[in-house]
Amino acid sequence: MLALGLAIPPAALSQPPEPPQLSAQARAVFEAARDKLLQIRIVERSTQAQATIGSGWVAGADGRVVTNYHVVSRYVTEPERYHVEFVRGDGSVGPLEVLAVDVVEDLAVARMAGRGLPAFALAEGELRKGDRGFAMGNPHDLGLTIVEGTHNGLVENTLAERFHFTGAINEGMSGGPAVTPEGHVYGVNVAKMRDNNLVSFLVPARFVGALLARAPAAPPQAEALRASVARQVLERQEKLLAGVFGQPIPASVMGRYSVPDSLGSFMRCWGDTTTERSKPYVSTYKVCDAQASLFLSDELDTGGLAFGHVLLSSAKLDALRFSTLLEQTWANVPSVNSSGTSEDLTAMRCRERFVRSASGTVRAALCLRAYRRLEGIYDLRLKLVTLEPRREALVSWLSADGLSMNNALELSRRYLDAVRWKP
């Protein structure tokens, strides 16, 4: 699992392990970069105390600054409560204006006052696997730090393009630069593998260049900034679902049933069969997850896509007891994404019906909830159970977040059509 929240509240600070001895090359890289590095603080307006911290870097002599979207997300979500400021290595402090965000790639461009500022240049070309890289930032609010690591290319079979960096990127370093030995930025610190400080991830610098190119000269209004977040979420899900809507949903076989299967190499599927002697039934399950979540705020993720199936059969249970087993399994179908509060999302509104398909009848429940701050975006939950006069049945579920209403309904229809079985 990827830990995306590298920007941390001060209350969560803990003492990290001692860093390894730096090489002469690392010292030279850091000395050349020191004046271009920043700590980014999200400050609560009523107390003027920092609420979260991250890192950033000067990307232009005109004062443009790059960091992660998740570092400034509190400001984007609630600008009336928070403002953004930078802290230089010499302790000087100043305000930052957020110009543009890329929620899909977890990037943000801001602006600080000043002209002719020392700035990083983006690397031309790409590092090769095994090349040395250097990540910088302010871990745990302990001061500016440099970490030596190894570039290991793009992570395989994922929706988001991320470089695998074998080095200790820790909390508070989010948004800091990862540079080549020449000091050019080739990535942006974004995440680490939970419980493993040496498996870290970077956003490739080409996404930084694209965001800098489209960032406006003047900061947009808060409503416009949030509208851009909503648009990016919907565009990302449109792209993800284009492959689903453009062809039949891939299928696999579970007993007599044909069920939706992995939609591509970006999905991870797991399955197993439970045959405990103490249980008077056999349960086979399969779960597929796109691992596609996007960070929106400390409380809310979106963009997920997952589905699963449970095949139940029994030669020992009578019809009533098997029906009770089905009801229990139906009730315990996971909701997958439980993030968000009542300030972020409406309650789920559900409709349950008996649906006639080409193979027979299913009991289906369709649930939707709306995003309060992002207009036109919904989360979808769909579950179904086959109804047949035998002691074998399939319970199936679908969870998708960050969809338009039309896409949510179309995806539900296609999913229901993809569940088939032999009488």
Buried (B, 14 or more C-beta within 10 A) or exposed (E): EBBBBBBBBBEEBEEBEEBEEBEEEBEEBBEBBBBBBBBBBBBBEEEEEBBBBBBBBBBBEBBBBBBBBBBBBBBBBBBEBBBBBBBBBEEEEEEBBBBBBBBBBBBBBBBBEEEEBEBBBBBEEBBEEEBBBBBBBBBBBEEBBBBBBBBBEBBEEBBBEBBBBBBBBBBBBBBBBBBBBEBBBBBBBBBBBEEEBBBBBBBBBBBBEEBBEEBEEEBBEBEEBBBBBBBBBBEBBEEBBEEBEEEEBBBBEBBBBBBBBBBEEBBBEEEEEEEEEEEBBBBBBBBBBBBBBBBBBBEBBBBBBBBBBBBBBBEEBEEEBBBEBBEEBBEEBEEBBEBBEEEBBBEEEEEEEEBEBEBBEBBBBBBBBBBBBBEBBBBBBBBBBBBBEEBBBBBBBBBBBBBBEEBBBBBBEBBBEBBBBEE
